[in-house]
Amino acid sequence: MPDPIPTPAIYAHACTDTDAKFGQKSELGRLQRIKGPIYKVLGRGFYQDGCFISGHHFECLVNMEQTLIERKHEIHYVHENMDFLLQLVENVKAAEQIYQLDKKNGVYVCRRLLYQTIGIAEKQKYQWLTEQLYSIIAKYMLEPTTDNLLAKEQSTRFVFKYAKHLMQKGKPNDLQRATSILPIAIEAACGEGWKPDTIPETEMFRTLHAALSSLMANIYMCKAKEPGITRKYALKRTQKAIKAIAKGI
């Protein structure tokens, strides 16, 4: 398998013994013995471990990062936070490997790891990366459909975080995207005792279903206030917000 596409970002930082101090034994232990461009080493590791899908996404993110640096939209490389970078790599590789081994039963662990990954990314300063990870991870959280209840729960929790993220962005396309994915999550959570795991929802709602319904209502209210919307459509969206609240009670 060819090495990742070379870019200036790949050569921005060398992997040294000092940089590669981390807890996991597999990839991290190997990196301690290798000197070379960190992105190139990590990228090659994806393919060596059979993680072709996540390897492709990694290459795309490396290229995107370099473009942002060159255009001065970003000033920090992700490799400047090695602990975060290596944890990110380990999580996505493990998710892909587990799913490859057992697509039926591994879907829960795969989605749990991906859900943890977005939570880790949100705590960092790389807004562009969080945005891209949301978009990438959504594909594997929403498809394929599964009867595994634990996997459904992870997907539902992800949809809540993703829809909340889209609402905070506030653009019409983002709000439309949020309202398109929330109904499935609301249906999945209905009748389940799942509790919210995000702040401040843990203190505001008894169930994830109620939190999802409230979020849907808030998004419809945002859509009702969009510039240029007619009174008729504003009223329709307000009515949808009221219905969403009613479903969550």
Backbone as CSV, one residue per row, in Angstrom:
resi,resn,N_x,N_y,N_z,CA_x,CA_y,CA_z,C_x,C_y,C_z
1,MET,0.865,-1.201,0.000,0.000,0.000,0.000,0.890,1.235,0.000
2,PRO,0.664,2.205,-0.838,1.527,3.391,-0.879,1.425,4.214,0.385
3,ASP,2.486,4.965,0.666,2.484,5.860,1.814,1.461,6.963,1.604
4,PRO,1.038,7.621,2.686,0.127,8.758,2.544,0.702,9.828,1.628
5,ILE,-0.170,10.581,1.010,0.257,11.638,0.103,1.156,12.613,0.842
6,PRO,2.388,12.837,0.374,3.284,13.741,1.097,2.850,15.186,0.977
7,THR,2.879,15.898,2.076,2.586,17.327,2.099,3.573,17.979,3.044
8,PRO,3.718,19.309,2.987,4.599,19.985,3.937,4.228,19.716,5.380
9,ALA,2.923,19.470,5.645,2.506,19.221,7.028,3.132,17.947,7.565
10,ILE,3.326,16.960,6.689,3.903,15.699,7.122,5.312,15.903,7.658
11,TYR,6.016,16.874,7.101,7.402,17.087,7.498,7.560,18.210,8.507
12,ALA,6.440,18.633,9.078,6.498,19.767,10.000,7.072,19.397,11.349
13,HIS,7.077,18.097,11.685,7.512,17.714,13.019,8.093,16.318,12.961
14,ALA,9.186,16.108,13.615,9.806,14.786,13.645,9.383,14.048,14.899
15,CYS,9.147,12.750,14.752,8.789,11.923,15.898,10.065,11.478,16.594
16,THR,10.245,11.871,17.820,11.430,11.493,18.579,11.034,10.633,19.755
17,ASP,12.028,10.040,20.403,11.756,9.222,21.577,11.073,10.044,22.662
18,THR,11.435,11.310,22.775,10.856,12.161,23.815,9.388,12.434,23.544
19,ASP,9.052,12.672,22.276,7.676,13.003,21.922,6.728,11.828,22.144
20,ALA,7.223,10.605,21.952,6.350,9.437,21.927,6.219,8.774,23.277
21,LYS,5.861,9.523,24.282,5.641,8.964,25.612,4.141,8.868,25.844
22,PHE,3.604,7.648,25.745,2.192,7.479,25.947,1.935,6.093,26.482
23,GLY,0.707,5.872,26.987,0.400,4.661,27.722,0.152,3.427,26.886
24,GLN,-0.558,3.545,25.771,-0.882,2.358,25.003,0.388,1.715,24.474
25,LYS,0.371,0.383,24.436,1.606,-0.337,24.141,1.830,-0.557,22.653
26,SER,0.778,-0.707,21.880,0.942,-1.105,20.489,1.614,-0.041,19.639
27,GLU,0.808,0.900,19.142,1.325,1.942,18.247,2.300,2.857,18.960
28,LEU,2.022,3.183,20.196,2.852,4.142,20.905,4.232,3.579,21.212
29,GLY,4.263,2.300,21.594,5.555,1.685,21.857,6.409,1.616,20.603
30,ARG,5.773,1.366,19.480,6.503,1.293,18.216,7.043,2.658,17.816
31,LEU,6.251,3.707,18.047,6.697,5.053,17.691,7.912,5.489,18.492
32,GLN,8.054,4.958,19.706,9.202,5.332,20.523,10.515,4.886,19.884
33,ARG,10.426,3.880,19.035,11.644,3.347,18.421,11.860,3.881,17.008
34,ILE,10.930,4.705,16.536,11.023,5.201,15.160,11.266,6.698,15.156
35,LYS,12.210,7.112,14.350,12.431,8.542,14.158,12.010,8.890,12.730
36,GLY,11.278,9.969,12.578,10.830,10.368,11.259,9.653,11.310,11.364
37,PRO,9.123,11.780,10.238,7.972,12.693,10.249,6.764,12.021,10.895
38,ILE,6.219,12.627,11.929,5.176,11.974,12.723,3.930,11.663,11.912
39,TYR,3.481,12.571,11.051,2.274,12.301,10.276,2.499,11.150,9.297
40,LYS,3.691,11.088,8.736,3.981,10.014,7.789,4.037,8.670,8.502
41,VAL,4.650,8.657,9.673,4.735,7.424,10.458,3.341,6.949,10.858
42,LEU,2.532,7.860,11.366,1.179,7.505,11.788,0.319,7.078,10.602
43,GLY,0.437,7.798,9.496,-0.339,7.462,8.312,-0.019,6.073,7.801
44,ARG,1.274,5.742,7.767,1.678,4.407,7.330,1.139,3.341,8.283
45,GLY,1.087,3.693,9.569,0.593,2.750,10.565,-0.854,2.340,10.334
46,PHE,-1.674,3.256,9.843,-3.067,2.918,9.553,-3.139,1.768,8.555
47,TYR,-2.370,1.887,7.471,-2.424,0.878,6.420,-1.778,-0.429,6.856
48,GLN,-0.703,-0.342,7.620,-0.047,-1.550,8.118,-0.966,-2.349,9.033
49,ASP,-1.842,-1.648,9.730,-2.773,-2.313,10.642,-4.119,-2.618,9.989
50,GLY,-4.203,-2.440,8.684,-5.421,-2.782,7.960,-6.544,-1.774,8.082
51,CYS,-6.232,-0.567,8.542,-7.263,0.467,8.742,-7.284,1.407,7.540
52,PHE,-7.798,0.923,6.428,-7.733,1.683,5.184,-8.709,2.864,5.164
53,ILE,-9.880,2.684,5.768,-10.865,3.767,5.778,-10.378,4.927,6.636
54,SER,-9.984,4.627,7.869,-9.499,5.697,8.749,-8.178,6.265,8.246
55,GLY,-7.376,5.440,7.564,-6.135,5.933,6.975,-6.400,6.988,5.913
56,HIS,-7.417,6.742,5.096,-7.789,7.720,4.062,-8.254,9.027,4.700
57,HIS,-9.087,8.918,5.723,-9.562,10.129,6.401,-8.397,10.884,7.038
58,PHE,-7.437,10.151,7.583,-6.270,10.779,8.202,-5.493,11.597,7.170
59,GLU,-5.283,11.032,6.004,-4.580,11.751,4.933,-5.309,13.046,4.571
60,CYS,-6.618,12.952,4.441,-7.411,14.141,4.078,-7.298,15.225,5.147
61,LEU,-7.300,14.823,6.411,-7.196,15.792,7.502,-5.817,16.436,7.541
62,VAL,-4.776,15.654,7.256,-3.415,16.203,7.201,-3.325,17.267,6.110
63,ASN,-3.880,16.954,4.952,-3.862,17.916,3.843,-4.669,19.171,4.177
64,MET,-5.812,18.981,4.814,-6.647,20.122,5.190,-5.933,21.005,6.204
65,GLU,-5.279,20.377,7.171,-4.556,21.152,8.174,-3.488,22.029,7.521
66,GLN,-2.741,21.462,6.592,-1.682,22.231,5.946,-2.250,23.404,5.150
67,THR,-3.387,23.191,4.491,-4.038,24.274,3.753,-4.443,25.403,4.689
68,LEU,-5.004,25.043,5.839,-5.415,26.054,6.821,-4.218,26.814,7.373
69,ILE,-3.115,26.108,7.596,-1.895,26.753,8.093,-1.374,27.743,7.056
70,GLU,-1.329,27.309,5.793,-0.796,28.161,4.726,-1.647,29.412,4.521
71,ARG,-2.951,29.272,4.715,-3.854,30.421,4.542,-4.020,31.229,5.826
72,LYS,-3.293,30.798,6.853,-3.295,31.486,8.157,-4.667,31.474,8.832
73,HIS,-5.477,30.457,8.479,-6.741,30.268,9.187,-6.512,29.476,10.473
74,GLU,-5.354,28.862,10.572,-4.990,28.059,11.737,-3.508,28.280,11.989
75,ILE,-3.109,28.320,13.262,-1.693,28.566,13.573,-1.063,27.423,14.351
76,HIS,-1.872,26.448,14.765,-1.344,25.340,15.554,-1.526,24.026,14.801
77,TYR,-0.443,23.248,14.730,-0.540,21.890,14.211,-1.097,20.984,15.301
78,VAL,-1.873,19.985,14.907,-2.421,19.046,15.883,-1.308,18.280,16.581
79,HIS,-0.200,18.014,15.861,0.888,17.248,16.481,1.563,18.000,17.621
80,GLU,1.234,19.273,17.800,1.772,20.015,18.939,1.173,19.509,20.253
81,ASN,0.061,18.810,20.156,-0.546,18.142,21.312,-0.478,16.641,21.046
82,MET,0.674,16.055,21.349,0.914,14.663,20.994,-0.019,13.699,21.710
83,ASP,-0.306,13.957,22.979,-1.197,13.062,23.719,-2.557,12.971,23.036
84,PHE,-3.077,14.122,22.636,-4.370,14.152,21.952,-4.292,13.446,20.608
85,LEU,-3.277,13.749,19.815,-3.133,13.154,18.490,-3.067,11.633,18.568
86,LEU,-2.251,11.128,19.483,-2.073,9.683,19.578,-3.319,8.992,20.123
87,GLN,-4.011,9.644,21.023,-5.262,9.080,21.528,-6.307,9.029,20.426
88,LEU,-6.342,10.074,19.617,-7.256,10.131,18.482,-6.982,8.976,17.516
89,VAL,-5.711,8.789,17.187,-5.314,7.724,16.264,-5.685,6.354,16.821
90,GLU,-5.363,6.113,18.081,-5.666,4.824,18.702,-7.164,4.538,18.696
91,ASN,-7.967,5.545,19.009,-9.420,5.351,19.066,-10.004,4.967,17.714
92,VAL,-9.652,5.716,16.681,-10.273,5.462,15.375,-9.767,4.158,14.769
93,LYS,-8.504,3.823,15.017,-7.986,2.548,14.525,-8.675,1.383,15.219
94,ALA,-8.819,1.483,16.533,-9.488,0.414,17.282,-10.934,0.260,16.823
95,ALA,-11.607,1.382,16.578,-13.002,1.335,16.126,-13.117,0.591,14.800
96,GLU,-12.235,0.895,13.862,-12.297,0.234,12.555,-11.932,-1.236,12.657
97,GLN,-10.909,-1.569,13.420,-10.469,-2.956,13.550,-11.542,-3.823,14.197
98,ILE,-12.170,-3.310,15.253,-13.215,-4.069,15.946,-14.405,-4.310,15.030
99,TYR,-14.779,-3.296,14.277,-15.919,-3.447,13.369,-15.597,-4.435,12.249
100,GLN,-14.367,-4.427,11.765,-13.965,-5.360,10.719,-14.010,-6.800,11.210
101,LEU,-13.638,-7.012,12.462,-13.611,-8.363,13.026,-15.009,-8.937,13.215
102,ASP,-15.961,-8.094,13.599,-17.313,-8.576,13.885,-18.309,-7.450,13.620
103,LYS,-18.786,-7.381,12.394,-19.666,-6.276,12.006,-20.982,-6.279,12.781
104,LYS,-21.464,-7.453,13.171,-22.747,-7.525,13.858,-22.633,-7.099,15.317
105,ASN,-21.702,-7.697,16.037,-21.575,-7.422,17.466,-20.578,-6.309,17.771
106,GLY,-19.682,-6.033,16.829,-18.664,-5.010,17.066,-19.151,-3.596,16.840
107,VAL,-20.355,-3.451,16.297,-20.863,-2.122,15.975,-21.022,-1.264,17.231
108,TYR,-21.386,-1.887,18.362,-21.543,-1.106,19.597,-20.210,-0.535,20.059
109,VAL,-19.189,-1.380,20.154,-17.880,-0.914,20.628,-17.306,0.112,19.661
110,CYS,-17.491,-0.135,18.368,-17.025,0.810,17.350,-17.652,2.186,17.569
111,ARG,-18.953,2.226,17.739,-19.641,3.510,17.905,-19.329,4.151,19.257
112,ARG,-19.109,3.330,20.265,-18.742,3.889,21.566,-17.391,4.593,21.477
113,LEU,-16.444,3.968,20.771,-15.126,4.580,20.598,-15.218,5.876,19.791
114,LEU,-16.034,5.872,18.765,-16.194,7.078,17.951,-16.866,8.193,18.749
115,TYR,-17.813,7.822,19.600,-18.480,8.815,20.452,-17.488,9.413,21.440
116,GLN,-16.631,8.570,22.000,-15.584,9.063,22.897,-14.637,9.999,22.153
117,THR,-14.357,9.658,20.901,-13.426,10.450,20.096,-13.926,11.874,19.900
118,ILE,-15.207,12.029,19.594,-15.728,13.388,19.383,-15.724,14.160,20.688
119,GLY,-15.938,13.467,21.802,-15.882,14.126,23.104,-14.491,14.624,23.431
120,ILE,-13.485,13.834,23.077,-12.090,14.227,23.291,-11.746,15.435,22.426
121,ALA,-12.183,15.393,21.165,-11.865,16.476,20.222,-12.490,17.798,20.643
122,GLU,-13.690,17.753,21.202,-14.388,18.980,21.598,-13.649,19.742,22.696
123,LYS,-12.821,19.049,23.450,-12.104,19.684,24.558,-10.829,20.387,24.096
124,GLN,-10.479,20.206,22.812,-9.252,20.785,22.281,-9.531,22.118,21.581
125,LYS,-8.455,22.753,21.103,-8.555,24.085,20.503,-8.707,24.054,18.982
126,TYR,-8.791,22.832,18.413,-8.818,22.710,16.954,-10.269,22.651,16.466
127,GLN,-10.873,23.793,16.298,-12.283,23.851,15.904,-12.513,23.220,14.537
128,TRP,-11.602,23.447,13.613,-11.742,22.884,12.271,-11.746,21.359,12.320
129,LEU,-10.914,20.785,13.198,-10.825,19.334,13.300,-12.104,18.754,13.895
130,THR,-12.622,19.397,14.924,-13.879,18.945,15.520,-14.990,18.949,14.483
131,GLU,-15.025,20.001,13.674,-16.041,20.119,12.621,-15.938,18.958,11.632
132,GLN,-14.725,18.655,11.213,-14.516,17.567,10.259,-14.831,16.210,10.874
133,LEU,-14.443,16.017,12.124,-14.708,14.739,12.787,-16.206,14.495,12.938
134,TYR,-16.954,15.540,13.259,-18.408,15.396,13.333,-18.956,14.883,12.001
135,SER,-18.518,15.492,10.926,-19.008,15.123,9.603,-18.622,13.694,9.237
136,ILE,-17.380,13.320,9.545,-16.892,11.976,9.216,-17.588,10.921,10.068
137,ILE,-17.607,11.144,11.382,-18.152,10.148,12.306,-19.648,9.949,12.091
138,ALA,-20.350,11.006,11.682,-21.799,10.896,11.449,-22.125,9.781,10.460
139,LYS,-21.277,9.594,9.465,-21.519,8.566,8.449,-21.584,7.180,9.072
140,TYR,-20.745,6.942,10.075,-20.646,5.612,10.666,-21.549,5.453,11.886
141,MET,-22.072,6.556,12.390,-23.038,6.501,13.479,-24.459,6.274,12.954
142,LEU,-24.738,6.796,11.785,-26.090,6.722,11.233,-26.286,5.530,10.308
143,GLU,-25.214,5.007,9.760,-25.281,3.850,8.873,-24.170,2.864,9.253
144,PRO,-24.416,1.568,9.136,-25.689,0.951,8.776,-26.642,0.920,9.964
145,THR,-27.923,0.716,9.678,-28.891,0.568,10.764,-28.622,-0.751,11.484
146,THR,-28.980,-0.808,12.742,-28.688,-2.002,13.536,-29.802,-2.249,14.546
147,ASP,-29.949,-3.510,14.957,-30.908,-3.872,16.000,-30.241,-3.904,17.369
148,ASN,-28.931,-3.689,17.406,-28.184,-3.699,18.664,-28.572,-2.469,19.484
149,LEU,-29.233,-2.693,20.615,-29.760,-1.583,21.406,-28.652,-0.689,21.949
150,LEU,-27.536,-1.283,22.350,-26.423,-0.492,22.876,-25.824,0.394,21.785
151,ALA,-25.749,-0.154,20.572,-25.241,0.634,19.444,-26.197,1.773,19.113
152,LYS,-27.503,1.495,19.194,-28.501,2.545,18.957,-28.361,3.676,19.975
153,GLU,-28.087,3.296,21.211,-27.924,4.314,22.251,-26.736,5.224,21.949
154,GLN,-25.615,4.633,21.522,-24.439,5.442,21.193,-24.738,6.382,20.033
155,SER,-25.435,5.869,19.023,-25.791,6.705,17.871,-26.713,7.845,18.288
156,THR,-27.658,7.535,19.175,-28.608,8.545,19.641,-27.895,9.644,20.415
157,ARG,-26.955,9.252,21.264,-26.177,10.239,22.021,-25.346,11.111,21.082
158,PHE,-24.790,10.481,20.055,-24.011,11.250,19.082,-24.896,12.248,18.345
159,VAL,-26.074,11.799,17.922,-26.986,12.686,17.191,-27.334,13.898,18.038
160,PHE,-27.545,13.684,19.340,-27.855,14.821,20.208,-26.708,15.832,20.196
161,LYS,-25.475,15.353,20.387,-24.318,16.257,20.408,-24.139,16.946,19.058
162,TYR,-24.312,16.181,17.989,-24.114,16.729,16.645,-25.172,17.787,16.334
163,ALA,-26.435,17.480,16.647,-27.516,18.435,16.381,-27.345,19.699,17.223
164,LYS,-26.900,19.533,18.448,-26.645,20.693,19.312,-25.515,21.544,18.734
165,HIS,-24.494,20.874,18.218,-23.376,21.562,17.572,-23.860,22.335,16.346
166,LEU,-24.708,21.715,15.548,-25.241,22.368,14.351,-26.110,23.567,14.712
167,MET,-26.901,23.435,15.776,-27.748,24.551,16.201,-26.895,25.738,16.635
168,GLN,-25.800,25.465,17.327,-24.918,26.536,17.789,-24.263,27.260,16.620
169,LYS,-24.038,26.555,15.514,-23.509,27.212,14.318,-24.561,28.151,13.729
170,GLY,-25.815,27.706,13.718,-26.942,28.579,13.406,-27.220,28.876,11.948
171,LYS,-26.459,28.313,11.019,-26.710,28.575,9.608,-27.912,27.756,9.129
172,PRO,-28.671,28.278,8.166,-29.866,27.565,7.694,-29.601,26.115,7.297
173,ASN,-28.514,25.865,6.566,-28.200,24.495,6.155,-27.901,23.603,7.352
174,ASP,-27.249,24.171,8.368,-26.933,23.400,9.570,-28.202,23.071,10.349
175,LEU,-29.099,24.035,10.443,-30.359,23.796,11.142,-31.198,22.749,10.413
176,GLN,-31.175,22.804,9.089,-31.911,21.816,8.299,-31.323,20.428,8.494
177,ARG,-30.006,20.344,8.528,-29.333,19.063,8.766,-29.729,18.507,10.131
178,ALA,-29.773,19.366,11.126,-30.120,18.931,12.482,-31.539,18.365,12.539
179,THR,-32.485,19.059,11.909,-33.871,18.579,11.945,-34.063,17.312,11.118
180,SER,-33.141,17.029,10.214,-33.261,15.813,9.397,-32.771,14.567,10.133
181,ILE,-31.849,14.732,11.089,-31.310,13.563,11.791,-31.948,13.337,13.162
182,LEU,-32.551,14.360,13.729,-33.112,14.229,15.078,-34.311,13.278,15.184
183,PRO,-35.231,13.244,14.217,-36.400,12.370,14.377,-36.058,10.905,14.638
184,ILE,-35.061,10.372,13.949,-34.677,8.971,14.148,-34.164,8.758,15.565
185,ALA,-33.380,9.715,16.061,-32.847,9.612,17.418,-33.959,9.714,18.453
186,ILE,-34.908,10.604,18.219,-36.036,10.765,19.141,-36.852,9.478,19.209
187,GLU,-37.068,8.870,18.053,-37.813,7.607,18.009,-37.056,6.499,18.733
188,ALA,-35.740,6.437,18.530,-34.929,5.393,19.170,-34.931,5.531,20.686
189,ALA,-34.935,6.772,21.174,-34.862,7.015,22.620,-36.213,6.899,23.312
190,CYS,-37.284,6.898,22.539,-38.630,6.851,23.118,-38.835,5.545,23.889
191,GLY,-39.246,5.656,25.134,-39.497,4.471,25.945,-38.268,3.895,26.611
192,GLU,-37.095,4.438,26.294,-35.858,3.969,26.917,-35.527,4.854,28.119
193,GLY,-34.821,4.295,29.058,-34.457,5.052,30.258,-33.106,5.719,30.169
194,TRP,-32.645,5.951,28.952,-31.320,6.555,28.769,-31.287,7.953,29.375
195,LYS,-30.214,8.229,30.104,-30.039,9.534,30.736,-29.103,10.401,29.891
196,PRO,-29.302,11.699,29.887,-28.357,12.584,29.184,-26.972,12.479,29.815
197,ASP,-25.940,12.660,29.018,-24.573,12.647,29.553,-23.817,13.925,29.195
198,THR,-24.569,14.952,28.810,-23.958,16.237,28.462,-24.431,17.314,29.435
199,ILE,-23.628,18.356,29.533,-23.954,19.486,30.411,-24.514,20.627,29.547
200,PRO,-25.602,21.275,29.950,-26.324,21.184,31.234,-27.493,20.208,31.228
201,GLU,-27.599,19.378,30.188,-28.790,18.523,30.046,-28.938,17.527,31.190
202,THR,-27.822,17.108,31.793,-27.909,16.140,32.891,-28.733,16.682,34.056
203,GLU,-28.730,18.001,34.224,-29.463,18.619,35.330,-30.849,19.114,34.915
204,MET,-31.099,19.144,33.623,-32.357,19.718,33.126,-33.393,18.671,32.736
205,PHE,-32.935,17.490,32.328,-33.858,16.488,31.796,-33.661,15.135,32.472
206,ARG,-34.758,14.433,32.665,-34.690,13.110,33.282,-34.261,12.046,32.284
207,THR,-34.573,12.268,31.007,-34.236,11.276,29.983,-33.599,11.951,28.772
208,LEU,-32.867,11.145,28.021,-32.279,11.631,26.773,-33.381,11.964,25.773
209,HIS,-34.469,11.211,25.822,-35.595,11.469,24.922,-36.144,12.878,25.125
210,ALA,-36.285,13.281,26.374,-36.783,14.630,26.669,-35.801,15.694,26.192
211,ALA,-34.512,15.426,26.361,-33.483,16.374,25.914,-33.497,16.517,24.396
212,LEU,-33.672,15.403,23.696,-33.732,15.422,22.236,-34.948,16.210,21.747
213,SER,-36.089,15.977,22.376,-37.324,16.668,21.979,-37.208,18.169,22.205
214,SER,-36.601,18.543,23.328,-36.408,19.965,23.621,-35.455,20.608,22.617
215,LEU,-34.413,19.869,22.254,-33.461,20.386,21.271,-34.145,20.599,19.925
216,MET,-34.964,19.633,19.531,-35.701,19.769,18.274,-36.580,21.018,18.302
217,ALA,-37.251,21.245,19.418,-38.113,22.424,19.552,-37.304,23.711,19.437
218,ASN,-36.155,23.747,20.087,-35.303,24.943,20.028,-34.819,25.220,18.611
219,ILE,-34.507,24.156,17.890,-34.031,24.330,16.516,-35.156,24.855,15.624
220,TYR,-36.363,24.336,15.811,-37.494,24.845,15.025,-37.772,26.313,15.335
221,MET,-37.568,26.709,16.581,-37.754,28.118,16.932,-36.685,28.985,16.260
222,CYS,-35.472,28.445,16.167,-34.410,29.172,15.439,-34.776,29.312,13.968
223,LYS,-35.323,28.233,13.394,-35.727,28.270,11.991,-36.888,29.242,11.775
224,ALA,-37.737,29.394,12.786,-38.872,30.316,12.675,-38.425,31.772,12.656
225,LYS,-37.188,32.013,13.111,-36.673,33.386,13.181,-35.662,33.692,12.074
226,GLU,-35.534,32.789,11.118,-34.575,33.010,10.034,-34.943,34.254,9.225
227,PRO,-33.956,35.016,8.779,-34.226,36.233,7.998,-35.010,35.918,6.723
228,GLY,-35.993,36.739,6.435,-36.743,36.593,5.197,-37.855,35.564,5.222
229,ILE,-38.029,34.864,6.342,-39.069,33.836,6.388,-40.447,34.500,6.459
230,THR,-41.409,33.908,5.777,-42.763,34.469,5.783,-43.467,34.139,7.098
231,ARG,-44.494,34.896,7.398,-45.269,34.672,8.623,-45.875,33.263,8.640
232,LYS,-46.299,32.809,7.466,-46.920,31.492,7.350,-45.941,30.392,7.762
233,TYR,-44.714,30.444,7.215,-43.732,29.404,7.518,-43.198,29.531,8.941
234,ALA,-43.134,30.752,9.434,-42.706,30.946,10.823,-43.707,30.296,11.772
235,LEU,-44.989,30.435,11.453,-46.038,29.835,12.277,-45.961,28.307,12.226
236,LYS,-45.721,27.764,11.029,-45.618,26.309,10.886,-44.462,25.751,11.716
237,ARG,-43.351,26.449,11.706,-42.189,25.970,12.454,-42.399,26.112,13.958
238,THR,-43.118,27.131,14.352,-43.461,27.279,15.771,-44.365,26.138,16.219
239,GLN,-45.300,25.756,15.360,-46.190,24.636,15.672,-45.401,23.332,15.784
240,LYS,-44.403,23.157,14.926,-43.556,21.968,15.004,-42.759,21.955,16.302
241,ALA,-42.344,23.125,16.749,-41.611,23.227,18.016,-42.499,22.797,19.179
242,ILE,-43.746,23.229,19.153,-44.700,22.866,20.213,-44.945,21.356,20.211
243,LYS,-45.088,20.770,19.022,-45.296,19.322,18.915,-44.086,18.556,19.448
244,ALA,-42.887,19.062,19.163,-41.668,18.399,19.645,-41.616,18.396,21.167
245,ILE,-41.983,19.514,21.764,-42.020,19.602,23.229,-43.031,18.612,23.794
246,ALA,-44.197,18.539,23.157,-45.255,17.640,23.623,-44.806,16.181,23.580
247,LYS,-44.054,15.813,22.558,-43.581,14.435,22.443,-42.580,14.080,23.536
248,GLY,-41.878,15.088,24.024,-40.859,14.833,25.037,-41.392,14.750,26.447
249,ILE,-42.640,15.104,26.634,-43.226,15.092,27.986,-43.599,13.669,28.397
